[in-house]
Amino acid sequence: MIDTDARAATDEAIARSLARVKSRATAIGGEMAALGSAIERAADGGKRFRPALVVASFRAFGGGDADALGVYDVAAAFELLHTAFVAHDDVIDHDTVRRGIPNIGGEFRERALDTGADGAGATLLGDAAGILAGDLLLHEAQRIIALSPAAESVRRALLDQFDDAVYVSAGGELADVGNAVAADVADSASIFAAAYNKTAVYSFSAPLRAGALLAGAPPLAVERLGSAGGRIGLAFQLVDDLIGAFGTAAAAGKDEGVDLREAKRTPLIAYARESADWARVDAAVALAHTGPVAVRQAQRLLERSGAPQRLRSVIDDTLADALRQAGDPALPTAAEHLLGDLAEQVKERIP
């Protein structure tokens, strides 16, 4: 999506931001110093997809001097935003491991146990560390945008995009948790809305808009780009739901059928609820946590319900809609190609 030099410049901007977080935390000392180091480790590596979108969008609109306009720093802000949401998600989901090693909460649980804390105390410290790490990362991401060398009007527009991404994503996460704890599966419209809000805005629409704004794109083009990007972001999340239920362990990044094991209320499950096979699917998913045999049974019944086929059809339609929007005359050819490439990458992930 971006060349080696741009990736290196983006990585350098992210490293600078994390170094500042670590330095500020270290200066305070004690547990904060350890938290600064944990934050730096948590943000290490990854695909850095969102910052790449900022840079790619900037270039698609013929942006000028990326360094002078602070493009790489704004790109870094979107990576920090993602890391913040991951830290908070891990607390919400009670996860203590990510990428095979302790996450921030897991690391601080171990620290607590090493000092003689009991299990409840270790959980409390781990959750506090995860929440505070996310808070610090959110603050740092917003600080980066507020200090951008871009023109004041652009900086204000960037802050508005960031503000929207935070609020919409928080709303999506809260709705997702509400759906998870409800006595019954919510209607498909509510579950689709939560899926869109959780991911599409902050991961696709907002970074694409940010790059266009930095390049000086007109408001109509920014709007069209963000709308098409949001559709691709929804399709991306729906593909993730399929992967979480039917993908390999390598594709899911966790155990095969992880969403079934955790009985997540995804759009896939919402569609299954609308089928004649729902009672059997519901019973099978309730047992999926017991092991691979139960997961395979839940997968078979889901396939029989027709829910995966319906979801794949929605993904195809959503991507087709994004491509139609990408052809809008308000967008330059390079932006249309960027959106087309993103849509193709999403399509290639469908299990």
N, C-alpha and C positions, 0 to 999 in steps of 0.2 A: 504493500500500500504506500509506503514511503521508503526512500532510499537509505543506504547505510549512514550517510552523513546526518540526515534528519533524525534517524533513530538515535544516533550517538548524542546529538544535541538535546534531544528530548530526555534521554537517560541522564545526561549531565544536569539538566534542570531539575529533574526529580531528585537526584542525589543531593543537590544543593539544598533543596527544600527539606529533605529528611535530615540533613546534617544540621540545619538550623533548629529543627524540632529537638533533635538529640542534644544539641548544645544548650538550649534553653532549659531542657529537663535536667541535664547533668549539673548545671549551675545551681539548681535548687537542691540537688543531692538526695540521698536516701532512696526510697522506693521510686521517686520520680526519675532518678538517673537510670534505674533498671528499666523503667517504662519507656524512656527515650530509646534505649537500645532495642527493646522488644518491638517498638514501632518501626524502627529502621529495618529489622529483620523481616517483619510482617510484610513490608512493602517491597522487599527484594524480589527480583525476577518477575514472573508473570508475563502475559502476552502484551500488556500495555496497549491494548486495543483502543481505548478511549482517547488517550493522547494522540495516537496515530490518526484518529478521525479529525481532530482539531487541525493538525498539520496538513493532512490530505485535503480537507475542505478549503483551507487557506490557499493552497496552491491551485485548487480547481477554479477558484475565483480570481486567479492571477495576482495574488498578494505580492507585495514588494519585499522589503528587507525584514525577514522574520525576526532577526535578533533585535533590531531597533524597535519593532512593534511588540516585543515580548511574547511572541507566539509560543515559543517553547516553554516559557514559564506558565502561560495559561494552560497549555497541554498538560504540564505537570500537575496543575491544580485539579484537573479532572481525574488523574490517577490517584491523587490523595483523597479525593472525594470517594472514589471507588473503594479504596482501602479503609476509609472510615466506615462506609456502609457494611463492608465485610466484617469489621471488628464488632459492630453493633449486631449484625445478623448472627454472628457466632454466639453472642450472649443470649439473644432471643431463642435460638435453636438449641442452646445448652451444648454446643460443640466445643471440644477442647483440643481438637487436632485439625490441622489443615496442611495439605500436601505431605502428609505422612509424619509431620512433626508437631509438637505442641504449638498451638496458636497463642495469642497474647494471654487470653484467659487461662489456658492450660499451663503456660509457663509460670504464671503467678500463683496458680494452685500449687504447683510443685514447690515454689518458694515458700508458700505458707506452711506446707507440710514439713518442709525442712526445718522450720523454726518451731515446730511442735504444735501447730494448729490442728484442730480436729477437722473432720470432713466438711462440716457446715462452715467453719471459718475459712477453710481453703476455698470453698465455692464462693463465699462472699468476696474475698479478696480478688479472685479470678474474675468475677463478674464486674467488680468495680474497675479493675484494670482495663478490661475490654471496653467498658462504657467510656472511661476517661480517655483512652487511646483514640477512640472514634471522635470524641469531642475535640481533642487537640488537632487531629487531622482535618476535621471540618473547619476549625478556626484557621488553620494554616492555609488551606485551599482558598478560603474566602479572602484572606489577607493578601495572597498572591495576586488575585484578580483586582483587589482594591488598589494595589500599588503598581498595577500595570502601566507601562509607559505609553499606552495607546491614548488617543484623544479622549477628552472627558466624556463626550457623547458615546463613544464606543465602550469606554469603561463602564459607564452606567448601564448600557445595554447588556454587557457581559454579566454584570452583577444581577441584573434582572433575570437573565437566563439561569444563572447559578441558583438564585433564589427559587425560581420555579422548579428546577431539578430537585432541590432539597425537599420542598414542600410536597410535590407530587409523589416523590419516592417514599417519603415518610407516610403519606396517606395510603399508598399501595401496600407498604409493609404492614401497617396497622390493620388494613382490611384483610390482608392475607392471614394474619394471626386470628382476627375475628372469625374468619371463615373456618379456620382450623379447629377452633374450640367450640363452635356452634354444635348443637345437638344433631342437626341434619346438614347435608350438603347444600350450599347456597345455589341459587339459580345460575345458569351458565353466564348470563350477562354480568352479574356481580363478580364472578370469578375471573372472567375475561378482563374486566376493568381493573381488578387488582393486579393481574399479570402484566397489563400494559403499564400501569403506573409504577410498579416496582422497578422495571428495567428500561423500558423504551425511551423514557425522557432523558434520564441521566446518562445512559450508556450510548445512545444514538442521536436523538434529536438535539440535545443541548450541546454536545461537543461539535456536531456538524454546524450548528448555528454559530457557535463561538468562532470557529475558523472563518466562516463567511463574514461575520461582523468585523473581524480583524483585517480582512482583505478589503473592506469597504463595500461589500455587496449591498445593493438596494434592499429596502425592507421587504418588498414582495418576494424577491429571490430568497431571502433568509427564511421567510415564512414557508414558501414552497419546499425548500430543502428540509426544513425541520419536520414538516408534515410527512414527507416521503420517508425521511429517516425514522420517524416514529413508527410507521407501518413496518419497516424492516425490523425495528427493534421488537415489535410485538411478535413478528414471525420468529425471530431469534429465541424469544422466551418460550414460545409454543414448541419449538424444536427441542429446547432444553427439557421441557416437560415430557416429550416423547423419549428422549435419551434417558431421563431419570426413571422411566418405567420400563423401557425395552432396550436401551443401549448397553454396550459392554461396560465392564468396570473401568477400562481405560478411557472410554469416551465420557463416562459420567464423572470420573475422578474420585469415585467412591465405589462401594459395593454395587454389583449389578442389581438393578431393580430397587435402588435406594429410595425412590419416592414411594414405591409400594410398601417397602418395609416400614417407612415412617408414616404411612397412610395420609400422604399429603393431599389436600383438596385442590387439585389442579384442574384446568379446563378439560383435560382428558377424563377425569373422574366426573366432572359435571356432565359431560356428554354421556358417559356410561349410566349416570343416574336417570337420564331421559330414555333409556332403552328398556325393553321388556326383560332383559337379563339382569337388571340392577340388583335384585335381591341376592343372586348368586355371586355377582361381582363384589358387592359390599361385604358379604361373608368371607370371600376369599382374600380380599385386601386386609380385612381385620386379622387374618392369620399370617399374612406375608412376613411379619417380623420374626416368625419362628424358624425361617431358614430357606435355602434355595429351592427346595421342592415346593413349598408353599408359594414362593415368588413365581415360579413357573406356572403353577395352577392359576394364580391371579392374572398372569399375562395371557394365558389361553382364554380365560373367560372374558377378559377385556377385548381381545381380538374378536371373539364371538359376538360381543355386544355391538360391534361396529364403531365404537368410539375412536379408536386410532385412525380408522379410515376417514371419519368425519373431520378429525383434527388435521390430518394431512391435507385434506381438501381446503380447509380454512387457511392453512399455511400457504398453499399455492395461490389462493385468491388474494390473500393479503400481500404477497410479494408481487402479484400481477398489478394490484392497485398501486403499490409503491412505484413500479416501473412506469405506469401511466402518468403518475405525478412527476416522475423524473423527466418525462418528455415535455414538460411545460416550457413554453417559449421564454419564460422569465429566467430559466436556468441556463447557464452556459453548457456547451457540449461536454466539457471536462467534468462538470458536476453531475451531468446525466450518466457519464461513464462510471464515475465513482459510485453512484447509487446502484448502477447495474452490477458492478463488481461485488458490492456488499450483498446484494440480493442473491447473487450466484453462490457466494460463500455460505450464506445461510442455507440455501437449498442443498448444498453438498453435505451438510451435517445431518440431514433428515435420516433417521434409522429406518 
